[in-house]
């Protein structure tokens, strides 16, 4: 089967920065309470006129510009989100129209919560394998601020808005992936409540933490079994940015260098499907990642879902 390699990334953030001190003015909390437990100091929330679609288009546009390819070569558009602006049309179709992408390609949204971008990567690989095209555009985007109960300090302090995107090229070099799911309602975003027209995120934090610290090693070990590689063979690991303590636990388990595991939840919070691509984009923008480096992406989240992929970073010259 055809694999994928990363040739470009992009990101987009809304205009409003919300610090822990800002939240302390509307709910009983503080930076001293939030940061030690989560590693989060601040996050971004959309302003009144900023939408999920706006963020997705900005991130996708940046990734396509950096890819330096003819957009007619894009073979599919996959958007991972649980907070789409519309149930229909899909965010992916809105991106296809806005960016003038080919009309003879698949464009769809998927929802695997925080694992969505990695699920989307595998979905895109399948499309390229089937249609023989060379490039795929995958976006993770969320506007979680619209579904947060700002009186619930167990959830409103955790999440943020944003978008990240990647352009992948079909490639027969290193590519290994793994996916999993175990149905559980520890993270719940109900359908729209007909009584008040609102729906809020709820979460059993303790159960999710327990799931995460077992899911990440399960995914990493699964990829190592498939690839016959070890942590020493991986240059960079980008995990879902839910909680700094979760990633620290994994670093300790593998006795890995801390700097190998990229973290940015201190400034972005948990952006669900946007989390992994936003962190990947920042890592690539930092200049630390070199062409040919191996990158492992690891996700876990609502569903419950888990997934990982090991592939190469090979930007166009």
C-alpha positions as YAML, in Angstrom:
chain: A
units: angstrom
residues:
- id: 1
  name: UNK
  ca: [0.00, 0.00, 0.00]
- id: 2
  name: UNK
  ca: [1.11, 3.57, -0.67]
- id: 3
  name: UNK
  ca: [2.41, 5.47, 2.33]
- id: 4
  name: UNK
  ca: [2.60, 9.21, 2.96]
- id: 5
  name: UNK
  ca: [5.22, 11.78, 3.84]
- id: 6
  name: UNK
  ca: [4.73, 15.31, 5.19]
- id: 7
  name: UNK
  ca: [5.72, 18.02, 2.70]
- id: 8
  name: UNK
  ca: [4.13, 21.09, 4.30]
- id: 9
  name: UNK
  ca: [2.12, 22.25, 7.30]
- id: 10
  name: UNK
  ca: [0.01, 25.25, 8.24]
- id: 11
  name: UNK
  ca: [-1.76, 26.67, 11.25]
- id: 12
  name: UNK
  ca: [-4.32, 29.27, 12.26]
- id: 13
  name: UNK
  ca: [-5.33, 30.74, 15.59]
- id: 14
  name: UNK
  ca: [-8.24, 33.03, 16.47]
- id: 15
  name: UNK
  ca: [-7.71, 36.57, 17.69]
- id: 16
  name: UNK
  ca: [-8.58, 36.27, 21.37]
- id: 17
  name: UNK
  ca: [-6.05, 35.04, 23.94]
- id: 18
  name: UNK
  ca: [-7.66, 33.86, 27.20]
- id: 19
  name: UNK
  ca: [-5.30, 33.42, 30.13]
- id: 20
  name: UNK
  ca: [-5.94, 31.50, 33.33]
- id: 21
  name: UNK
  ca: [-6.16, 34.85, 35.09]
- id: 22
  name: UNK
  ca: [-8.92, 35.86, 32.67]
- id: 23
  name: UNK
  ca: [-10.84, 32.70, 33.51]
- id: 24
  name: UNK
  ca: [-10.44, 33.36, 37.23]
- id: 25
  name: UNK
  ca: [-12.69, 36.39, 36.80]
- id: 26
  name: UNK
  ca: [-15.63, 34.28, 35.62]
- id: 27
  name: UNK
  ca: [-15.17, 30.94, 37.39]
- id: 28
  name: UNK
  ca: [-13.61, 29.82, 40.69]
- id: 29
  name: UNK
  ca: [-10.11, 28.97, 39.49]
- id: 30
  name: UNK
  ca: [-6.59, 30.38, 39.18]
- id: 31
  name: UNK
  ca: [-3.36, 29.92, 37.29]
- id: 32
  name: UNK
  ca: [-1.93, 28.36, 40.46]
- id: 33
  name: UNK
  ca: [-4.69, 25.71, 40.31]
- id: 34
  name: UNK
  ca: [-4.78, 25.08, 36.54]
- id: 35
  name: UNK
  ca: [-1.13, 25.05, 35.49]
- id: 36
  name: UNK
  ca: [0.27, 22.43, 37.91]
- id: 37
  name: UNK
  ca: [-2.56, 20.06, 37.00]
- id: 38
  name: UNK
  ca: [-2.58, 20.56, 33.22]
- id: 39
  name: UNK
  ca: [0.44, 22.50, 32.03]
- id: 40
  name: UNK
  ca: [-1.89, 25.13, 30.53]
- id: 41
  name: UNK
  ca: [-1.37, 28.88, 31.02]
- id: 42
  name: UNK
  ca: [-3.58, 30.20, 28.21]
- id: 43
  name: UNK
  ca: [-5.65, 29.28, 25.15]
- id: 44
  name: UNK
  ca: [-7.26, 30.99, 22.15]
- id: 45
  name: UNK
  ca: [-10.99, 31.59, 21.74]
- id: 46
  name: UNK
  ca: [-12.72, 32.71, 18.58]
- id: 47
  name: UNK
  ca: [-14.15, 36.20, 18.42]
- id: 48
  name: UNK
  ca: [-17.72, 36.93, 17.41]
- id: 49
  name: UNK
  ca: [-17.03, 36.83, 13.68]
- id: 50
  name: UNK
  ca: [-14.56, 33.92, 13.60]
- id: 51
  name: UNK
  ca: [-15.79, 30.48, 12.58]
- id: 52
  name: UNK
  ca: [-14.49, 26.95, 12.36]
- id: 53
  name: UNK
  ca: [-14.49, 27.29, 8.57]
- id: 54
  name: UNK
  ca: [-12.45, 30.53, 8.70]
- id: 55
  name: UNK
  ca: [-9.73, 28.85, 10.77]
- id: 56
  name: UNK
  ca: [-9.67, 25.76, 8.58]
- id: 57
  name: UNK
  ca: [-9.32, 27.79, 5.37]
- id: 58
  name: UNK
  ca: [-6.45, 29.84, 6.81]
- id: 59
  name: UNK
  ca: [-4.52, 26.77, 7.97]
- id: 60
  name: UNK
  ca: [-5.15, 24.93, 4.70]
- id: 61
  name: UNK
  ca: [-4.13, 27.94, 2.60]
- id: 62
  name: UNK
  ca: [-0.84, 28.27, 4.46]
- id: 63
  name: UNK
  ca: [-0.05, 24.58, 4.09]
- id: 64
  name: UNK
  ca: [-0.81, 24.63, 0.36]
- id: 65
  name: UNK
  ca: [1.30, 27.75, -0.19]
- id: 66
  name: UNK
  ca: [4.23, 26.16, 1.61]
- id: 67
  name: UNK
  ca: [3.80, 22.90, -0.31]
- id: 68
  name: UNK
  ca: [4.57, 24.74, -3.55]
- id: 69
  name: UNK
  ca: [2.49, 22.37, -5.68]
- id: 70
  name: UNK
  ca: [-0.21, 22.82, -8.30]
- id: 71
  name: UNK
  ca: [-3.48, 22.64, -6.34]
- id: 72
  name: UNK
  ca: [-4.95, 20.63, -9.22]
- id: 73
  name: UNK
  ca: [-2.78, 17.77, -7.94]
- id: 74
  name: UNK
  ca: [-4.64, 17.56, -4.62]
- id: 75
  name: UNK
  ca: [-6.40, 14.21, -4.52]
- id: 76
  name: UNK
  ca: [-8.63, 14.61, -1.44]
- id: 77
  name: UNK
  ca: [-9.57, 16.97, 1.39]
- id: 78
  name: UNK
  ca: [-10.20, 15.47, 4.83]
- id: 79
  name: UNK
  ca: [-11.22, 17.62, 7.79]
- id: 80
  name: UNK
  ca: [-11.21, 16.32, 11.36]
- id: 81
  name: UNK
  ca: [-13.54, 18.22, 13.69]
- id: 82
  name: UNK
  ca: [-16.28, 17.81, 16.27]
- id: 83
  name: UNK
  ca: [-17.32, 21.48, 16.08]
- id: 84
  name: UNK
  ca: [-18.08, 22.06, 12.41]
- id: 85
  name: UNK
  ca: [-19.96, 25.22, 11.50]
- id: 86
  name: UNK
  ca: [-22.54, 23.13, 9.62]
- id: 87
  name: UNK
  ca: [-23.59, 19.50, 9.69]
- id: 88
  name: UNK
  ca: [-23.96, 19.93, 5.93]
- id: 89
  name: UNK
  ca: [-22.17, 21.11, 3.83]
- id: 90
  name: UNK
  ca: [-19.01, 19.66, 5.32]
- id: 91
  name: UNK
  ca: [-16.13, 21.92, 6.26]
- id: 92
  name: UNK
  ca: [-14.06, 20.00, 3.70]
- id: 93
  name: UNK
  ca: [-16.46, 20.94, 0.90]
- id: 94
  name: UNK
  ca: [-16.36, 24.59, 1.99]
- id: 95
  name: UNK
  ca: [-12.55, 24.47, 1.87]
- id: 96
  name: UNK
  ca: [-12.60, 22.83, -1.56]
- id: 97
  name: UNK
  ca: [-14.79, 25.63, -2.90]
- id: 98
  name: UNK
  ca: [-12.96, 28.48, -1.14]
- id: 99
  name: UNK
  ca: [-9.53, 27.37, -2.31]
- id: 100
  name: UNK
  ca: [-10.58, 26.36, -5.82]
- id: 101
  name: UNK
  ca: [-9.47, 22.76, -5.42]
- id: 102
  name: UNK
  ca: [-10.38, 20.09, -8.00]
- id: 103
  name: UNK
  ca: [-14.02, 19.02, -8.19]
- id: 104
  name: UNK
  ca: [-13.26, 15.39, -9.06]
- id: 105
  name: UNK
  ca: [-11.92, 14.54, -5.59]
- id: 106
  name: UNK
  ca: [-13.36, 13.38, -2.27]
- id: 107
  name: UNK
  ca: [-13.98, 16.03, 0.39]
- id: 108
  name: UNK
  ca: [-15.41, 15.02, 3.75]
- id: 109
  name: UNK
  ca: [-15.39, 15.65, 7.50]
- id: 110
  name: UNK
  ca: [-14.68, 12.97, 10.08]
- id: 111
  name: UNK
  ca: [-15.12, 12.96, 13.85]
- id: 112
  name: UNK
  ca: [-12.77, 10.98, 16.05]
- id: 113
  name: UNK
  ca: [-12.43, 13.87, 18.51]
- id: 114
  name: UNK
  ca: [-8.79, 14.46, 19.54]
- id: 115
  name: UNK
  ca: [-7.59, 11.52, 17.43]
- id: 116
  name: UNK
  ca: [-9.29, 12.92, 14.33]
- id: 117
  name: UNK
  ca: [-6.29, 14.35, 12.49]
- id: 118
  name: UNK
  ca: [-4.44, 11.01, 12.63]
- id: 119
  name: UNK
  ca: [-7.55, 9.08, 11.59]
- id: 120
  name: UNK
  ca: [-7.86, 11.65, 8.79]
- id: 121
  name: UNK
  ca: [-4.31, 10.97, 7.68]
- id: 122
  name: UNK
  ca: [-5.10, 7.29, 7.21]
- id: 123
  name: UNK
  ca: [-8.37, 8.13, 5.43]
- id: 124
  name: UNK
  ca: [-6.42, 10.36, 3.05]
- id: 125
  name: UNK
  ca: [-3.89, 7.59, 2.42]
- id: 126
  name: UNK
  ca: [-6.74, 5.33, 1.41]
- id: 127
  name: UNK
  ca: [-8.13, 7.86, -1.06]
- id: 128
  name: UNK
  ca: [-4.75, 8.38, -2.70]
- id: 129
  name: UNK
  ca: [-4.21, 4.63, -2.93]
- id: 130
  name: UNK
  ca: [-7.57, 4.33, -4.69]
- id: 131
  name: UNK
  ca: [-7.46, 7.31, -7.04]
- id: 132
  name: UNK
  ca: [-3.78, 7.32, -7.91]
- id: 133
  name: UNK
  ca: [-3.35, 11.02, -7.16]
- id: 134
  name: UNK
  ca: [-0.22, 12.35, -5.50]
- id: 135
  name: UNK
  ca: [-1.20, 14.80, -2.73]
- id: 136
  name: UNK
  ca: [-3.70, 14.99, 0.12]
- id: 137
  name: UNK
  ca: [-4.81, 17.92, 2.27]
- id: 138
  name: UNK
  ca: [-5.73, 17.03, 5.86]
- id: 139
  name: UNK
  ca: [-6.95, 19.59, 8.41]
- id: 140
  name: UNK
  ca: [-7.79, 19.42, 12.10]
- id: 141
  name: UNK
  ca: [-9.92, 22.31, 13.32]
- id: 142
  name: UNK
  ca: [-12.04, 23.16, 16.35]
- id: 143
  name: UNK
  ca: [-14.10, 25.98, 17.77]
- id: 144
  name: UNK
  ca: [-14.63, 24.38, 21.15]
- id: 145
  name: UNK
  ca: [-15.37, 27.69, 22.88]
- id: 146
  name: UNK
  ca: [-18.91, 27.53, 21.49]
- id: 147
  name: UNK
  ca: [-19.63, 24.29, 23.38]
- id: 148
  name: UNK
  ca: [-17.97, 25.09, 26.70]
- id: 149
  name: UNK
  ca: [-19.94, 25.65, 29.88]
- id: 150
  name: UNK
  ca: [-18.04, 28.61, 31.29]
- id: 151
  name: UNK
  ca: [-19.40, 27.87, 34.79]
- id: 152
  name: UNK
  ca: [-17.79, 24.40, 34.81]
- id: 153
  name: UNK
  ca: [-14.16, 24.81, 35.86]
- id: 154
  name: UNK
  ca: [-13.41, 21.13, 35.19]
- id: 155
  name: UNK
  ca: [-13.82, 21.67, 31.43]
- id: 156
  name: UNK
  ca: [-13.72, 25.36, 30.52]
- id: 157
  name: UNK
  ca: [-10.10, 25.72, 31.64]
- id: 158
  name: UNK
  ca: [-8.88, 22.90, 29.39]
- id: 159
  name: UNK
  ca: [-9.99, 23.65, 25.85]
- id: 160
  name: UNK
  ca: [-9.21, 26.14, 23.11]
- id: 161
  name: UNK
  ca: [-9.82, 26.93, 19.43]
- id: 162
  name: UNK
  ca: [-7.50, 26.60, 16.46]
- id: 163
  name: UNK
  ca: [-6.65, 24.81, 13.22]
- id: 164
  name: UNK
  ca: [-3.70, 22.91, 11.82]
- id: 165
  name: UNK
  ca: [-3.16, 21.41, 8.37]
- id: 166
  name: UNK
  ca: [-0.75, 19.19, 6.49]
- id: 167
  name: UNK
  ca: [-0.13, 18.43, 2.84]
- id: 168
  name: UNK
  ca: [0.92, 14.82, 2.38]
- id: 169
  name: UNK
  ca: [2.60, 13.28, -0.63]
- id: 170
  name: UNK
  ca: [2.06, 9.65, -1.59]
- id: 171
  name: UNK
  ca: [5.30, 7.83, -0.95]
- id: 172
  name: UNK
  ca: [6.61, 4.29, -0.66]
- id: 173
  name: UNK
  ca: [9.18, 5.03, 2.05]
- id: 174
  name: UNK
  ca: [8.63, 4.72, 5.79]
- id: 175
  name: UNK
  ca: [4.97, 4.74, 6.81]
- id: 176
  name: UNK
  ca: [3.41, 2.81, 9.68]
- id: 177
  name: UNK
  ca: [0.02, 3.41, 11.28]
- id: 178
  name: UNK
  ca: [-2.25, 1.99, 13.93]
- id: 179
  name: UNK
  ca: [-5.81, 2.79, 15.01]
- id: 180
  name: UNK
  ca: [-8.08, 1.73, 17.84]
- id: 181
  name: UNK
  ca: [-11.37, 2.47, 19.57]
- id: 182
  name: UNK
  ca: [-13.17, 1.37, 22.70]
- id: 183
  name: UNK
  ca: [-16.60, 2.88, 23.07]
- id: 184
  name: UNK
  ca: [-16.97, 4.87, 26.27]
- id: 185
  name: UNK
  ca: [-18.75, 8.07, 27.28]
- id: 186
  name: UNK
  ca: [-16.00, 9.54, 29.45]
- id: 187
  name: UNK
  ca: [-15.89, 12.51, 27.06]
- id: 188
  name: UNK
  ca: [-19.32, 13.56, 25.93]
- id: 189
  name: UNK
  ca: [-20.59, 16.23, 23.56]
- id: 190
  name: UNK
  ca: [-24.34, 15.62, 23.24]
- id: 191
  name: UNK
  ca: [-26.41, 16.71, 20.27]
- id: 192
  name: UNK
  ca: [-28.06, 20.10, 20.44]
- id: 193
  name: UNK
  ca: [-30.39, 20.35, 23.42]
- id: 194
  name: UNK
  ca: [-33.83, 21.20, 22.05]
- id: 195
  name: UNK
  ca: [-34.79, 22.92, 25.29]
- id: 196
  name: UNK
  ca: [-32.18, 25.68, 25.21]
- id: 197
  name: UNK
  ca: [-30.43, 25.14, 21.88]
- id: 198
  name: UNK
  ca: [-27.09, 24.50, 23.61]
- id: 199
  name: UNK
  ca: [-24.82, 21.56, 24.16]
- id: 200
  name: UNK
  ca: [-21.76, 21.46, 26.37]
- id: 201
  name: UNK
  ca: [-18.67, 19.30, 26.71]
- id: 202
  name: UNK
  ca: [-18.60, 17.06, 29.77]
- id: 203
  name: UNK
  ca: [-15.73, 14.83, 30.81]
- id: 204
  name: UNK
  ca: [-14.71, 12.33, 33.45]
- id: 205
  name: UNK
  ca: [-11.18, 13.65, 33.86]
- id: 206
  name: UNK
  ca: [-9.83, 10.81, 36.01]
- id: 207
  name: UNK
  ca: [-11.00, 8.11, 33.62]
- id: 208
  name: UNK
  ca: [-9.67, 10.00, 30.60]
- id: 209
  name: UNK
  ca: [-6.27, 10.41, 32.27]
- id: 210
  name: UNK
  ca: [-6.12, 6.68, 32.99]
- id: 211
  name: UNK
  ca: [-7.08, 5.91, 29.40]
- id: 212
  name: UNK
  ca: [-4.49, 8.31, 27.99]
- id: 213
  name: UNK
  ca: [-1.51, 7.01, 29.96]
- id: 214
  name: UNK
  ca: [-2.30, 3.49, 28.72]
- id: 215
  name: UNK
  ca: [-3.36, 4.42, 25.18]
- id: 216
  name: UNK
  ca: [-0.22, 6.33, 24.22]
- id: 217
  name: UNK
  ca: [2.21, 3.48, 25.05]
- id: 218
  name: UNK
  ca: [-0.19, 1.01, 23.42]
- id: 219
  name: UNK
  ca: [-0.10, 3.05, 20.19]
- id: 220
  name: UNK
  ca: [3.66, 3.62, 20.29]
- id: 221
  name: UNK
  ca: [4.39, -0.03, 21.02]
- id: 222
  name: UNK
  ca: [2.02, -1.08, 18.24]
- id: 223
  name: UNK
  ca: [3.92, 1.03, 15.74]
- id: 224
  name: UNK
  ca: [7.24, -0.30, 16.99]
- id: 225
  name: UNK
  ca: [5.99, -3.87, 16.52]
- id: 226
  name: UNK
  ca: [4.95, -3.12, 12.94]
- id: 227
  name: UNK
  ca: [8.08, -1.18, 12.05]
- id: 228
  name: UNK
  ca: [10.64, -3.12, 14.10]
- id: 229
  name: UNK
  ca: [11.94, 0.25, 15.28]
- id: 230
  name: UNK
  ca: [12.58, 1.70, 18.74]
- id: 231
  name: UNK
  ca: [12.32, 5.13, 20.29]
- id: 232
  name: UNK
  ca: [15.96, 5.70, 19.34]
- id: 233
  name: UNK
  ca: [14.93, 5.52, 15.66]
- id: 234
  name: UNK
  ca: [12.30, 8.27, 16.04]
- id: 235
  name: UNK
  ca: [13.44, 11.87, 15.77]
- id: 236
  name: UNK
  ca: [10.25, 13.58, 16.98]
- id: 237
  name: UNK
  ca: [7.05, 12.60, 18.77]
- id: 238
  name: UNK
  ca: [3.97, 14.83, 18.59]
- id: 239
  name: UNK
  ca: [1.25, 13.68, 20.98]
- id: 240
  name: UNK
  ca: [-2.23, 15.10, 21.42]
- id: 241
  name: UNK
  ca: [-1.77, 18.13, 23.68]
- id: 242
  name: UNK
  ca: [-4.27, 17.37, 26.43]
- id: 243
  name: UNK
  ca: [-2.23, 17.50, 29.61]
- id: 244
  name: UNK
  ca: [1.47, 18.01, 30.23]
- id: 245
  name: UNK
  ca: [1.51, 15.34, 32.93]
- id: 246
  name: UNK
  ca: [0.30, 12.71, 30.44]
- id: 247
  name: UNK
  ca: [3.20, 13.38, 28.08]
- id: 248
  name: UNK
  ca: [5.68, 13.57, 30.97]
- id: 249
  name: UNK
  ca: [4.49, 10.13, 32.06]
- id: 250
  name: UNK
  ca: [5.22, 8.72, 28.58]
- id: 251
  name: UNK
  ca: [8.64, 10.39, 28.39]
- id: 252
  name: UNK
  ca: [9.56, 8.77, 31.70]
- id: 253
  name: UNK
  ca: [8.24, 5.38, 30.61]
- id: 254
  name: UNK
  ca: [10.44, 5.32, 27.52]
- id: 255
  name: UNK
  ca: [13.38, 7.05, 29.19]
- id: 256
  name: UNK
  ca: [13.38, 9.40, 26.22]
- id: 257
  name: UNK
  ca: [14.87, 12.88, 25.94]
- id: 258
  name: UNK
  ca: [12.25, 15.42, 26.98]
- id: 259
  name: UNK
  ca: [12.92, 17.57, 23.93]
- id: 260
  name: UNK
  ca: [11.94, 14.70, 21.58]
- id: 261
  name: UNK
  ca: [8.30, 15.06, 22.70]
- id: 262
  name: UNK
  ca: [6.99, 18.42, 21.49]
- id: 263
  name: UNK
  ca: [4.62, 20.31, 23.79]
- id: 264
  name: UNK
  ca: [2.64, 23.54, 23.32]
- id: 265
  name: UNK
  ca: [-0.46, 23.09, 25.48]
- id: 266
  name: UNK
  ca: [0.87, 25.80, 27.78]
- id: 267
  name: UNK
  ca: [-0.23, 28.41, 25.19]
- id: 268
  name: UNK
  ca: [-3.00, 26.60, 23.27]
- id: 269
  name: UNK
  ca: [-4.73, 24.30, 25.74]
- id: 270
  name: UNK
  ca: [-6.49, 21.22, 24.37]
- id: 271
  name: UNK
  ca: [-7.72, 21.99, 20.84]
- id: 272
  name: UNK
  ca: [-9.00, 18.45, 20.20]
- id: 273
  name: UNK
  ca: [-8.66, 17.57, 16.48]
- id: 274
  name: UNK
  ca: [-6.50, 20.67, 15.90]
- id: 275
  name: UNK
  ca: [-4.06, 19.72, 18.66]
- id: 276
  name: UNK
  ca: [-1.68, 17.39, 16.79]
- id: 277
  name: UNK
  ca: [-1.49, 19.42, 13.53]
- id: 278
  name: UNK
  ca: [-1.03, 22.70, 15.43]
- id: 279
  name: UNK
  ca: [1.85, 21.21, 17.40]
- id: 280
  name: UNK
  ca: [3.28, 19.63, 14.24]
- id: 281
  name: UNK
  ca: [3.11, 22.97, 12.43]
- id: 282
  name: UNK
  ca: [4.88, 24.78, 15.27]
- id: 283
  name: UNK
  ca: [7.56, 22.13, 15.38]
- id: 284
  name: UNK
  ca: [8.14, 22.45, 11.64]
- id: 285
  name: UNK
  ca: [8.15, 26.26, 11.83]
- id: 286
  name: UNK
  ca: [10.78, 26.12, 14.58]
- id: 287
  name: UNK
  ca: [13.34, 24.78, 12.16]
- id: 288
  name: UNK
  ca: [14.23, 21.96, 14.52]
- id: 289
  name: UNK
  ca: [12.86, 19.32, 12.15]
- id: 290
  name: UNK
  ca: [15.16, 18.51, 9.26]
- id: 291
  name: UNK
  ca: [14.27, 16.99, 5.91]
- id: 292
  name: UNK
  ca: [14.29, 13.22, 6.28]
- id: 293
  name: UNK
  ca: [13.53, 13.26, 10.01]
- id: 294
  name: UNK
  ca: [11.09, 10.66, 11.27]
- id: 295
  name: UNK
  ca: [7.99, 12.00, 13.02]
- id: 296
  name: UNK
  ca: [5.53, 10.01, 15.12]
- id: 297
  name: UNK
  ca: [2.06, 11.45, 15.62]
- id: 298
  name: UNK
  ca: [0.02, 10.02, 18.51]
- id: 299
  name: UNK
  ca: [-3.61, 10.79, 19.32]
- id: 300
  name: UNK
  ca: [-6.15, 9.75, 21.93]
- id: 301
  name: UNK
  ca: [-9.54, 11.16, 22.75]
- id: 302
  name: UNK
  ca: [-13.30, 10.98, 22.81]
- id: 303
  name: UNK
  ca: [-14.92, 7.87, 21.49]
- id: 304
  name: UNK
  ca: [-12.77, 6.61, 23.09]
- id: 305
  name: UNK
  ca: [-10.28, 6.56, 20.21]
- id: 306
  name: UNK
  ca: [-6.54, 6.18, 19.76]
- id: 307
  name: UNK
  ca: [-4.20, 6.20, 16.77]
- id: 308
  name: UNK
  ca: [-0.64, 6.80, 15.68]
- id: 309
  name: UNK
  ca: [1.45, 7.16, 12.55]
- id: 310
  name: UNK
  ca: [5.18, 7.11, 11.90]
- id: 311
  name: UNK
  ca: [6.31, 8.86, 8.72]
- id: 312
  name: UNK
  ca: [8.95, 11.16, 7.25]
- id: 313
  name: UNK
  ca: [9.15, 14.94, 6.98]
- id: 314
  name: UNK
  ca: [10.28, 15.87, 3.49]
- id: 315
  name: UNK
  ca: [9.43, 19.47, 2.56]
- id: 316
  name: UNK
  ca: [9.69, 20.58, -1.07]
- id: 317
  name: UNK
  ca: [12.90, 22.42, -1.86]
...
